[in-house]
Amino acid sequence: MIPHNVNFGPLKMRSLAAAALLAASGAASAVPVDKTMYFQCTYPLIGQQPLTANIHTDMPESIQVGDATGAFTLEITATAEGNTYQGLSLVGATTLEGTAKANSTVSGNSLNLPLTVPLTIPVTDISGVTGPFDLTATGDTPSLTFTQDNVGTVDIFVDETMSLSMIARKADGTAVDFGSSWHDPNNPEAFLVDCTMDQARMDQNGVDNKLHSFEVTGATAEQNIKADPEEVDFGMVQGGLTKDMSVTISNTGGQPLGVNGVSLGGADAGSFMQTNDCTTVAAGDSCTVTVTFMPTGEGERNGTLTIASDDPDTPSLDVPLTGQSQLAPEPNITADPQSANFGSVTVGSSKDMDVTIGNDGTASLNITGVSVGGANASEFIQSNDCTNVAAGDSCTVSITFTPAGQGDKSATLTVQSNDPDTASLTVALSGKGTEQTGGGVEVDYGLDGSTKIKKANGTVSLSGAIHAVLDLATGMFTADLNLDPTSGSFKILRGWSFIQADAKIGFEQVGQTEGTLNSANVLSADAQMYIKMPKVKLKMFGFGFPVGGGDQCKTAEPVSIHLNSPDGETFDPLGAGGNLEGVYDLPGLSNCGALTDILNLFMAGSGNTIQLSLTPDLQ
């Protein structure tokens, strides 16, 4: 007997009750199988006689890994040929019945499984037989279930041997006894018949012992939802306008994906709208969700696109949505520097300075006029290349100061544009006309260097120019110090967190720089200036935000700086120039907005150092 549950390595078999279960496991793909094979069987009295077996069943053409085949019902019509009928007639047999064992082998990848199928031969009337006669045998195979290791072609071969246990009965119902040597040990009424495949007749009829072949196919993956992109960033969109972006919903699994719903949620769900063509998505196919961003006002907008489906692992897939709403684009005019001090210039000579007109807005800046006015306008001459300035771009106004006489001079540079907030931008111009006296020599110096703010542990680069008048006889000099606007980054530890400040820095000289050059060519000088911070941005916890600044944001009092030639160095006023260094105190800032105290954490304090390198311009 075949056990109901058998494990043979990677193949698992389960016996099912009937062939009907084959239909439940895919009988729609079953095909009829008919095969005729030839045997020689050994009987009592008459010896070896031919037997032709016609095998009929229904078997699948393919079966998927993990699916049961169901039982295969075998129907075998065996034709007993030769002198078989004569031997049975000699002993007075009128009926024949019994059982048979059909042996076969299931062969495939990682598979070589022997199967024995028990067959039942019902009572067959042979009383009137005078030649070849038919016996019908039926039986069920076990159900087979295959694993991934068995994927590929599976063949079923009929073995070359078959055994029959037969009962021949006389008309009175008694069993014919052919002698103990023929007895079936399990049934004293039965005699044993052993059959062997007749290879000669098999070859003659062009048949082999392969009953059937079918394919074991790999398991089909479940439906699997994917979104591309996984998040959507609309970028900047002007309020009142719209922008569309698409999200592709794909099914990368092996089963159809049912999309049950597409919805929008999140804090700003009302800023988004969606349309889609998603219902059922076949394996390997996709559908599209079109998301529309329709912001109002200004600022960041966030939402969530949610796709509900029958994906067993991800029944609800979220796609984050972000976008920035901005107001209508407009230009924003800037000037750098915001005031221009030419310092002292000898009457009859000239000095040039540039004012950069920038546009840090979002629309083109149209310059409609550039002019100089004020008390001494004729002594300040401008030229420019300013017409239309694209967003983020700039142009240059070049100004030449030529004092007509001694004394302080002032004028105003006016730039007119389509900036809606500053249609007329003014830049204060100032300078001083001086006369050369005695042994005085005028020298212009280029300046490079740096200063370290001790409290903020930050270093700021310095550049600019000095116009000096040196009395060679006394070594006394006066100078106009002009430092270019610069910028710096500072970081301090406050509590358990670092605070970083990025600042734009300007300088406003107070009076003239005065000093002496002694007989050993060691220079000392004293200068006073306001340090200004027109723009400051703080960074805390990874975020940056402006905290003030402005035109009036500067030190509460002028900074006094004493400069000397470094120890062991000299200063050559008309040759190579030289270096200067100093230490100074930095007063606190004022008029910088609500967070002035925070800014002073980076600034106010003593022990600040400065190093300068002066190179004369003797052209």
C-alpha positions as CSV (number, residue, x, y, z in Angstrom):
1,M,0.0,0.0,0.0
2,I,1.1,3.6,-0.6
3,P,1.3,5.8,2.6
4,H,-1.0,8.8,2.6
5,N,1.8,11.2,3.3
6,V,5.3,10.7,1.9
7,N,8.4,13.0,1.8
8,F,11.1,12.2,-0.8
9,G,13.8,15.0,-0.4
10,P,12.4,18.1,-2.0
11,L,9.2,16.5,-3.3
12,K,6.2,16.3,-1.0
13,M,3.3,14.0,-1.8
14,R,-0.2,13.9,-0.3
15,S,-2.7,11.3,-1.3
16,L,-6.1,12.8,-2.2
17,A,-9.3,10.9,-2.1
18,A,-10.3,11.2,-5.7
19,A,-9.3,12.4,-9.1
20,A,-11.8,15.3,-8.7
21,L,-9.2,17.1,-6.7
22,L,-7.1,17.3,-9.8
23,A,-9.7,19.8,-11.1
24,A,-9.4,21.9,-8.0
25,S,-5.6,22.2,-8.5
26,G,-5.7,23.1,-12.2
27,A,-7.4,20.3,-14.2
28,A,-8.3,23.0,-16.7
29,S,-4.8,22.5,-18.0
30,A,-5.0,18.7,-18.0
31,V,-4.7,16.8,-21.2
32,P,-5.7,13.2,-22.1
33,V,-2.8,10.7,-22.0
34,D,-3.1,7.4,-23.9
35,K,-0.1,5.1,-24.2
36,T,0.1,1.4,-25.4
37,M,2.9,-0.7,-24.0
38,Y,3.8,-4.4,-24.5
39,F,4.7,-7.1,-21.9
40,Q,5.4,-10.9,-21.7
41,C,3.6,-12.5,-18.7
42,T,4.4,-15.9,-17.2
43,Y,1.2,-18.0,-16.4
44,P,0.8,-21.5,-14.8
45,L,0.6,-24.4,-17.3
46,I,1.1,-22.3,-20.4
47,G,4.2,-20.4,-19.5
48,Q,5.1,-17.0,-21.1
49,Q,2.4,-15.3,-23.1
50,P,2.1,-11.8,-24.7
51,L,0.0,-9.0,-23.1
52,T,-0.8,-5.5,-24.5
53,A,-1.6,-2.8,-22.0
54,N,-3.4,0.4,-23.1
55,I,-3.0,3.1,-20.4
56,H,-5.4,6.1,-20.2
57,T,-5.4,9.0,-17.8
58,D,-5.6,12.8,-17.6
59,M,-2.5,14.7,-16.5
60,P,-1.5,18.4,-16.5
61,E,0.7,20.0,-19.0
62,S,2.2,22.3,-16.3
63,I,1.9,22.7,-12.5
64,Q,3.0,25.6,-10.3
65,V,5.4,25.1,-7.4
66,G,3.3,24.6,-4.2
67,D,0.1,23.5,-6.0
68,A,-1.1,19.9,-5.6
69,T,-1.6,17.9,-8.8
70,G,-4.5,15.9,-7.3
71,A,-4.8,12.2,-7.9
72,F,-4.4,10.8,-11.4
73,T,-6.9,8.0,-12.1
74,L,-5.3,5.3,-14.3
75,E,-7.5,3.1,-16.5
76,I,-5.6,0.2,-18.0
77,T,-7.1,-2.1,-20.6
78,A,-4.9,-5.3,-20.7
79,T,-5.4,-7.6,-23.7
80,A,-4.3,-11.2,-22.8
81,E,-3.0,-12.7,-26.0
82,G,-1.4,-15.9,-27.3
83,N,-2.6,-19.1,-25.6
84,T,-3.7,-17.4,-22.4
85,Y,-7.4,-18.2,-23.0
86,Q,-6.5,-21.9,-23.7
87,G,-4.7,-22.3,-20.4
88,L,-7.7,-20.9,-18.5
89,S,-10.2,-23.1,-20.5
90,L,-8.1,-26.3,-19.6
91,V,-8.8,-25.7,-15.9
92,G,-12.4,-24.9,-16.4
93,A,-12.1,-21.2,-15.4
94,T,-15.2,-19.1,-16.2
95,T,-14.3,-15.8,-14.5
96,L,-11.1,-13.9,-13.7
97,E,-10.5,-11.2,-11.1
98,G,-7.7,-9.8,-9.0
99,T,-5.3,-6.9,-8.4
100,A,-2.1,-5.5,-10.0
101,K,0.8,-3.3,-9.0
102,A,1.8,-0.8,-11.6
103,N,5.3,0.5,-10.9
104,S,6.5,3.9,-12.2
105,T,9.2,6.5,-11.7
106,V,8.8,10.3,-11.5
107,S,12.0,12.0,-12.7
108,G,13.0,15.6,-12.9
109,N,15.3,18.3,-11.3
110,S,16.3,17.1,-7.8
111,L,13.7,14.4,-8.3
112,N,13.9,10.6,-8.8
113,L,10.8,9.2,-7.1
114,P,9.5,5.5,-7.4
115,L,5.7,5.2,-7.4
116,T,3.6,2.0,-7.0
117,V,0.0,2.4,-8.1
118,P,-2.4,-0.4,-6.8
119,L,-5.0,-1.4,-9.5
120,T,-8.2,-3.3,-9.1
121,I,-9.3,-5.9,-11.8
122,P,-13.1,-6.5,-11.4
123,V,-14.7,-9.9,-12.0
124,T,-14.5,-10.6,-15.8
125,D,-16.5,-13.3,-17.5
126,I,-14.2,-15.4,-19.7
127,S,-16.5,-18.5,-20.2
128,G,-17.1,-17.9,-23.9
129,V,-13.6,-16.6,-24.7
130,T,-11.9,-18.4,-27.7
131,G,-9.0,-16.0,-28.3
132,P,-7.5,-12.8,-26.9
133,F,-9.6,-11.1,-24.2
134,D,-9.5,-7.8,-22.3
135,L,-9.1,-7.2,-18.6
136,T,-9.8,-3.7,-17.2
137,A,-7.8,-2.3,-14.2
138,T,-8.3,1.0,-12.4
139,G,-6.4,2.9,-9.7
140,D,-5.4,6.3,-8.3
141,T,-1.9,7.8,-8.0
142,P,-1.0,9.9,-5.0
143,S,-1.3,13.7,-5.4
144,L,2.1,15.4,-6.0
145,T,3.3,18.8,-4.8
146,F,6.6,20.2,-6.2
147,T,9.1,22.6,-4.7
148,Q,11.3,25.4,-6.3
149,D,14.1,22.8,-6.7
150,N,11.9,20.8,-9.1
151,V,11.3,23.7,-11.6
152,G,11.7,22.3,-15.1
153,T,10.5,19.2,-17.0
154,V,9.2,16.2,-15.0
155,D,8.9,12.8,-16.8
156,I,6.8,9.8,-15.6
157,F,8.2,6.4,-16.7
158,V,6.4,3.1,-16.5
159,D,8.7,0.4,-15.0
160,E,9.7,-2.6,-17.0
161,T,8.1,-5.1,-14.5
162,M,4.5,-5.5,-13.4
163,S,3.0,-8.1,-11.0
164,L,-0.6,-9.5,-11.0
165,S,-2.5,-11.3,-8.3
166,M,-5.3,-13.2,-10.1
167,I,-8.2,-15.5,-9.0
168,A,-9.6,-17.9,-11.6
169,R,-13.0,-19.3,-10.6
170,K,-14.9,-22.3,-12.0
171,A,-18.7,-22.2,-12.7
172,D,-19.4,-23.3,-9.1
173,G,-17.5,-20.4,-7.7
174,T,-14.5,-22.3,-6.4
175,A,-11.0,-21.0,-7.1
176,V,-8.7,-22.9,-9.4
177,D,-5.6,-24.1,-7.5
178,F,-2.5,-24.1,-9.7
179,G,-0.3,-25.4,-6.9
180,S,1.5,-23.9,-4.0
181,S,4.4,-22.5,-6.1
182,W,2.0,-20.1,-7.7
183,H,0.1,-19.1,-4.6
184,D,-0.1,-15.4,-3.5
185,P,1.2,-15.5,0.1
186,N,-1.4,-12.8,1.0
187,N,-4.3,-14.6,-0.6
188,P,-4.4,-18.4,-0.9
189,E,-7.1,-18.3,-3.6
190,A,-4.9,-16.1,-5.9
191,F,-2.0,-17.1,-8.2
192,L,0.8,-14.8,-9.1
193,V,1.6,-13.6,-12.6
194,D,4.9,-11.7,-13.3
195,C,5.1,-9.5,-16.4
196,T,8.2,-8.0,-18.1
197,M,8.2,-5.3,-20.7
198,D,8.6,-6.8,-24.2
199,Q,11.3,-4.5,-25.6
200,A,11.3,-6.2,-29.0
201,R,7.6,-5.3,-29.5
202,M,8.1,-1.9,-28.0
203,D,10.8,-1.2,-30.5
204,Q,8.8,-2.7,-33.3
205,N,5.9,-0.4,-32.6
206,G,8.1,2.7,-32.0
207,V,7.1,3.3,-28.4
208,D,9.0,3.8,-25.2
209,N,8.1,3.6,-21.5
210,K,7.6,7.4,-21.0
211,L,4.0,7.8,-20.0
212,H,3.9,11.7,-19.8
213,S,5.9,14.9,-19.4
214,F,4.9,18.2,-17.8
215,E,6.5,21.4,-16.7
216,V,6.9,22.6,-13.1
217,T,6.8,26.4,-13.1
218,G,8.1,28.8,-10.4
219,A,5.8,30.3,-7.8
220,T,4.2,33.6,-8.9
221,A,5.2,36.6,-6.7
222,E,2.5,38.5,-4.9
223,Q,1.4,42.0,-6.1
224,N,3.9,44.6,-5.0
225,I,3.2,48.4,-5.1
226,K,5.9,51.0,-5.9
227,A,5.8,54.8,-6.3
228,D,8.1,56.8,-8.5
229,P,9.1,59.3,-7.3
230,E,8.9,58.3,-3.7
231,E,8.4,62.0,-2.7
232,V,7.5,65.0,-4.8
233,D,9.0,68.5,-4.4
234,F,7.3,71.2,-6.6
235,G,9.9,73.8,-5.8
236,M,9.0,77.4,-6.0
237,V,5.5,78.2,-7.4
238,Q,4.0,81.7,-7.5
239,G,0.9,82.0,-5.4
240,G,-2.2,81.8,-7.6
241,L,-0.5,79.7,-10.3
242,T,-0.4,75.9,-10.5
243,K,2.2,73.2,-11.3
244,D,1.6,69.6,-12.2
245,M,3.8,66.6,-11.4
246,S,3.2,62.9,-12.0
247,V,3.6,59.9,-9.7
248,T,3.8,56.5,-11.4
249,I,2.3,53.7,-9.4
250,S,3.9,50.4,-10.6
251,N,3.1,46.7,-9.8
252,T,6.5,44.9,-9.6
253,G,4.9,41.7,-8.3
254,G,3.4,38.7,-10.1
255,Q,-0.3,39.1,-9.3
256,P,-2.7,41.9,-10.3
257,L,-2.7,44.9,-8.0
258,G,-6.0,46.3,-6.9
259,V,-5.9,50.1,-6.2
260,N,-8.7,50.8,-3.7
261,G,-8.3,54.5,-3.4
262,V,-6.1,57.6,-3.9
263,S,-6.4,60.5,-1.4
264,L,-4.7,63.6,-0.2
265,G,-3.9,64.5,3.4
266,G,-1.5,66.4,5.6
267,A,-1.4,70.0,7.0
268,D,-1.8,71.7,3.6
269,A,-3.9,69.1,1.8
270,G,-6.0,71.9,0.4
271,S,-3.0,73.2,-1.6
272,F,-2.9,70.0,-3.7
273,M,-5.3,68.2,-6.0
274,Q,-5.0,64.8,-7.7
275,T,-6.4,62.9,-10.6
276,N,-5.6,59.3,-11.5
277,D,-6.3,56.4,-13.8
278,C,-5.6,53.7,-11.2
279,T,-8.0,50.7,-10.8
280,T,-6.4,47.3,-11.4
281,V,-2.8,47.2,-12.3
282,A,-1.5,44.1,-14.1
283,A,1.8,42.5,-13.1
284,G,4.6,44.6,-14.6
285,D,2.2,47.4,-15.5
286,S,1.6,50.9,-14.0
287,C,-0.8,53.7,-13.7
288,T,-0.4,57.5,-13.2
289,V,-1.5,59.9,-10.4
290,T,-1.2,63.6,-11.5
291,V,-0.8,65.9,-8.5
292,T,-1.5,69.6,-8.9
293,F,0.1,72.2,-6.6
294,M,-2.0,75.3,-6.3
295,P,-0.6,77.5,-3.6
296,T,-1.7,80.8,-2.2
297,G,0.2,83.3,-0.1
298,E,3.8,82.7,0.8
299,G,5.7,79.9,2.5
300,E,6.2,76.2,2.5
301,R,3.3,73.8,1.9
302,N,3.2,70.1,2.9
303,G,0.8,67.3,2.1
304,T,0.7,63.5,1.7
305,L,-0.5,61.5,-1.3
306,T,-1.9,58.1,0.0
307,I,-2.5,55.1,-2.3
308,A,-4.6,52.3,-0.8
309,S,-4.2,48.9,-2.4
310,D,-4.4,45.1,-1.8
311,D,-0.6,44.8,-1.6
312,P,-0.4,42.5,1.4
313,D,2.8,44.1,2.7
314,T,2.0,47.8,2.0
315,P,-1.8,48.3,2.0
316,S,-1.3,52.0,2.4
317,L,1.6,53.8,0.5
318,D,2.4,57.4,1.4
319,V,4.2,59.9,-0.9
320,P,5.2,63.1,0.8
321,L,4.4,66.3,-1.1
322,T,6.2,69.6,-0.6
323,G,6.3,73.0,-2.3
324,Q,7.1,76.6,-1.8
325,S,4.6,79.3,-2.4
326,Q,6.0,82.7,-3.3
327,L,4.6,86.1,-4.0
328,A,4.7,87.6,-7.5
329,P,8.3,88.3,-8.6
330,E,9.7,91.7,-8.1
331,P,13.1,93.4,-8.2
332,N,15.0,94.6,-5.1
333,I,17.7,97.2,-5.5
334,T,20.9,97.2,-3.3
335,A,24.0,99.3,-3.2
336,D,27.5,98.3,-2.0
337,P,28.9,100.3,-0.4
338,Q,25.9,102.1,1.0
339,S,28.0,105.3,1.4
340,A,31.3,106.2,-0.3
341,N,34.0,108.1,1.5
342,F,36.9,109.1,-0.7
343,G,39.0,110.4,2.2
344,S,41.6,113.1,1.6
345,V,42.5,113.9,-2.0
346,T,44.9,116.7,-3.0
347,V,43.3,119.6,-4.7
348,G,43.7,119.1,-8.5
349,S,44.1,115.3,-8.3
350,S,41.4,112.6,-8.5
351,K,40.4,109.4,-6.8
352,D,38.0,106.7,-8.2
353,M,35.6,104.5,-6.3
354,D,33.0,102.0,-7.6
355,V,29.4,101.5,-6.2
356,T,27.9,98.1,-7.1
357,I,24.2,98.2,-7.8
358,G,22.7,94.8,-7.2
359,N,19.3,93.1,-7.7
360,D,18.6,90.4,-5.0
361,G,14.9,90.2,-6.0
362,T,13.1,87.8,-8.3
363,A,12.4,90.0,-11.3
364,S,14.5,92.1,-13.6
365,L,15.5,95.5,-12.2
366,N,15.1,98.4,-14.8
367,I,17.5,101.3,-14.0
368,T,15.8,104.4,-15.3
369,G,18.3,107.0,-14.2
370,V,21.7,107.6,-12.4
371,S,22.7,111.1,-11.3
372,V,24.8,113.0,-8.8
373,G,23.3,115.9,-6.8
374,G,24.1,117.9,-3.7
375,A,26.3,120.7,-2.5
376,N,29.5,119.6,-4.3
377,A,28.0,117.5,-7.1
378,S,30.3,119.0,-9.7
379,E,33.3,117.5,-7.9
380,F,31.9,113.9,-8.1
381,I,31.5,112.6,-11.7
382,Q,29.8,109.3,-12.4
383,S,29.7,106.8,-15.3
384,N,27.8,103.5,-15.3
385,D,26.8,100.4,-17.3
386,C,23.4,100.1,-15.7
387,T,20.3,99.5,-17.8
388,N,18.4,96.2,-17.0
389,V,19.8,94.1,-14.2
390,A,18.6,90.5,-14.0
391,A,17.7,88.9,-10.7
392,G,20.8,88.0,-8.9
393,D,23.0,90.2,-11.1
394,S,24.6,93.6,-10.7
395,C,26.0,96.6,-12.5
396,T,28.7,99.2,-11.6
397,V,28.6,103.0,-11.1
398,S,32.1,104.4,-11.2
399,I,32.6,107.8,-9.4
400,T,35.6,110.1,-9.7
401,F,36.2,112.6,-6.9
402,T,38.2,115.7,-8.0
403,P,38.2,118.3,-5.2
404,A,38.2,121.9,-6.5
405,G,39.4,123.3,-3.2
406,Q,40.2,122.5,0.4
407,G,37.7,121.3,2.9
408,D,35.0,118.7,3.3
409,K,33.0,117.8,0.2
410,S,29.7,116.0,-0.1
411,A,27.2,114.9,-2.7
412,T,24.5,112.3,-3.3
413,L,24.4,109.5,-5.9
414,T,20.8,108.8,-6.9
415,V,19.8,105.6,-8.8
416,Q,16.2,105.4,-10.0
417,S,14.6,102.1,-10.9
418,N,11.4,100.0,-11.0
419,D,11.9,98.7,-7.4
420,P,8.4,99.0,-6.0
421,D,9.7,99.7,-2.5
422,T,12.8,101.9,-3.3
423,A,12.2,103.7,-6.6
424,S,14.9,106.1,-5.8
425,L,18.1,104.8,-4.0
426,T,20.6,107.2,-2.6
427,V,24.3,106.7,-1.7
428,A,26.0,109.4,0.3
429,L,29.3,110.6,-1.2
430,S,32.0,112.4,0.8
431,G,35.6,113.4,0.6
432,K,38.1,116.1,1.6
433,G,40.2,118.4,-0.5
434,T,43.7,119.0,0.9
435,E,46.7,121.1,-0.2
436,Q,50.2,119.6,-0.1
437,T,52.4,121.7,2.3
438,G,56.1,121.7,3.3
439,G,57.7,118.3,2.8
440,G,54.5,116.4,2.7
441,V,54.3,113.5,0.3
442,E,51.0,111.8,-0.7
443,V,51.1,108.0,-1.0
444,D,48.3,105.6,-1.7
445,Y,48.6,102.1,-0.2
446,G,46.8,98.9,-1.0
447,L,45.7,97.0,2.2
448,D,45.3,93.3,2.9
449,G,45.0,91.5,6.2
450,S,42.7,90.0,8.7
451,T,41.2,90.5,12.2
452,K,40.4,87.8,14.7
453,I,37.3,88.3,17.0
454,K,38.4,86.6,20.2
455,K,35.0,86.0,21.7
456,A,33.6,84.4,18.5
457,N,36.9,82.6,17.7
458,G,36.4,83.8,14.1
459,T,38.7,85.4,11.6
460,V,37.5,88.1,9.1
461,S,39.5,88.9,5.9
462,L,40.3,92.6,5.4
463,S,41.0,94.6,2.2
464,G,41.0,98.2,1.2
465,A,43.2,101.3,0.7
466,I,44.9,104.1,2.6
467,H,45.6,107.5,1.3
468,A,48.4,109.0,3.4
469,V,50.1,112.4,3.6
470,L,53.6,111.9,5.1
471,D,55.8,114.7,6.3
472,L,59.3,113.4,5.6
473,A,60.9,116.0,7.8
474,T,59.0,115.1,11.0
475,G,57.8,111.6,10.3
476,M,54.2,112.7,11.1
477,F,51.4,111.5,8.8
478,T,47.7,111.7,8.4
479,A,45.7,109.1,6.4
480,D,42.3,108.3,5.2
481,L,41.6,104.6,5.9
482,N,39.0,102.9,3.7
483,L,38.2,99.2,4.5
484,D,36.1,97.3,2.0
485,P,32.9,95.6,3.1
486,T,33.6,91.9,4.1
487,S,31.9,89.0,5.7
488,G,32.6,86.4,8.3
489,S,31.3,83.3,10.1
490,F,31.4,83.0,13.8
491,K,30.5,80.1,16.2
492,I,30.1,80.1,20.0
493,L,29.0,77.5,22.5
494,R,25.8,78.5,24.3
495,G,24.5,76.0,26.8
496,W,24.8,72.7,25.1
497,S,24.5,73.9,21.5
498,F,26.7,75.8,19.1
499,I,25.3,79.0,17.5
500,Q,26.7,80.1,14.2
501,A,26.4,83.6,12.8
502,D,27.1,84.6,9.2
503,A,27.5,88.3,8.9
504,K,28.1,91.0,6.3
505,I,30.5,93.6,7.9
506,G,31.1,97.2,6.9
507,F,33.4,100.0,8.3
508,E,32.9,103.7,8.8
509,Q,36.0,105.8,9.6
510,V,35.8,108.4,12.3
511,G,38.3,111.2,11.6
512,Q,41.7,110.6,10.1
513,T,44.2,108.0,11.0
514,E,47.3,109.6,12.5
515,G,50.7,108.4,13.4
516,T,54.5,108.6,13.1
517,L,57.3,106.9,11.4
518,N,60.4,107.2,13.6
519,S,64.0,107.3,12.5
520,A,64.3,103.5,12.7
521,N,61.4,103.2,10.2
522,V,59.1,101.8,12.8
523,L,55.5,102.9,12.2
524,S,52.8,103.5,14.8
525,A,49.3,104.7,14.0
526,D,45.9,105.3,15.7
527,A,42.6,104.8,13.9
528,Q,39.0,105.1,14.9
529,M,36.0,103.6,13.1
530,Y,32.5,102.2,13.6
531,I,32.1,98.5,12.7
532,K,28.7,97.9,11.0
533,M,26.7,94.8,10.5
534,P,24.0,95.4,7.8
535,K,23.0,91.8,7.5
536,V,23.2,88.9,10.0
537,K,21.9,85.3,9.9
538,L,22.0,82.9,12.8
539,K,22.1,79.1,12.5
540,M,20.8,77.0,15.3
541,F,19.9,73.3,15.4
542,G,20.6,73.1,11.7
543,F,18.3,75.9,10.7
544,G,19.3,79.4,9.5
545,F,17.2,82.6,9.9
546,P,17.9,86.4,9.7
547,V,18.1,88.1,13.0
548,G,18.4,91.8,12.2
549,G,21.2,94.0,11.1
550,G,20.4,97.0,8.9
551,D,21.8,100.4,8.0
552,Q,22.0,101.5,11.7
553,C,23.4,98.3,13.1
554,K,26.9,99.2,14.3
555,T,29.1,99.4,17.4
556,A,27.7,101.7,20.1
557,E,30.9,103.7,20.0
558,P,33.9,104.0,17.7
559,V,36.5,101.2,17.9
560,S,39.9,102.6,18.7
561,I,42.8,100.6,17.2
562,H,46.5,101.2,17.9
563,L,48.8,99.8,15.2
564,N,52.5,99.2,15.2
565,S,55.2,97.6,13.0
566,P,55.7,94.1,14.3
567,D,58.8,93.5,16.5
568,G,61.9,93.3,14.3
569,E,60.2,94.7,11.2
570,T,60.5,98.1,9.6
571,F,58.2,100.1,7.3
572,D,59.4,101.5,4.0
573,P,56.8,104.2,3.1
574,L,58.0,104.8,-0.5
575,G,59.3,101.4,-1.3
576,A,58.0,97.9,-0.2
577,G,55.6,99.2,2.5
578,G,55.3,96.9,5.5
579,N,53.1,95.2,8.1
580,L,51.1,96.5,11.0
581,E,49.5,94.7,13.9
582,G,47.5,95.6,17.0
583,V,45.2,94.5,19.8
584,Y,41.8,96.2,20.4
585,D,38.6,96.2,22.4
586,L,35.3,95.7,20.6
587,P,32.3,97.6,22.0
588,G,28.8,96.1,21.9
589,L,26.5,96.5,18.9
590,S,23.4,98.7,19.0
591,N,20.3,99.3,16.8
592,C,20.5,95.8,15.4
593,G,17.0,94.6,16.1
594,A,15.3,92.4,18.7
595,L,18.3,90.0,18.9
596,T,21.0,92.6,19.5
597,D,22.0,90.9,22.7
598,I,22.5,87.6,20.9
599,L,24.7,89.3,18.3
600,N,26.8,90.8,21.1
601,L,27.6,87.2,22.2
602,F,29.8,87.0,19.1
603,M,31.2,90.5,19.2
604,A,31.7,92.6,22.4
605,G,35.0,91.9,24.2
606,S,38.7,92.6,24.5
607,G,41.8,90.8,23.2
608,N,40.8,91.1,19.5
609,T,43.8,91.1,17.1
610,I,44.5,92.7,13.7
611,Q,47.2,92.2,11.1
612,L,47.6,94.4,8.1
613,S,50.0,94.5,5.1
614,L,50.4,97.9,3.3
615,T,51.8,98.1,-0.2
616,P,52.4,101.5,-1.8
617,D,50.8,102.3,-5.1
618,L,53.5,104.5,-6.7
619,Q,52.2,104.7,-10.2
